[in-house]
């Protein structure tokens, strides 16, 4: 078969150049470009790993700061509660002392008013007795024509008031 023998002659040079081309492509891409691409990928992977580690450190630091902030806020809240409680107690003591002072002043005024009322009542009673004694003296004089002394009329009025 002559076609088969021609294949080797015709295609032998083509196979030769095919192997040369693939060899050159392998050398250019495999030995030249691939290591650069691989280095870039490794560099990118390293950079990603470093960024992730930095993010983890930042997150841990943020968590620590947040915990410190919460603890400080809790201490501040407790201190504010103590200050507020102390202020309330001081205000209560001040109010209590003011109320006691007002009560004492009111008791003093009430006592003075009661004394004035007693004095006024006794003065009024004395005046009533005097007026009643005079009225009794005049009535006895008008009704019976007898004269009664002022002391007798006053004694009779006192007796009537104490019985009555």
Buried (B, 14 or more C-beta within 10 A) or exposed (E): EEEEEEEEEEEEEEEEEEEEEEEEEEEEEEEEEEEEEEEEEEEEEEEEEEEEEEEEEEEEEEEEEEEEEEEEEEEEEEEEEEEEEEEEEEEEEEEEEEEEEEEEEEEEEEEEEEEEEEEEEEEEEEEEBBEBBBEBBEEBEEEEEEEBEEEBBBEBBEEEEEEE
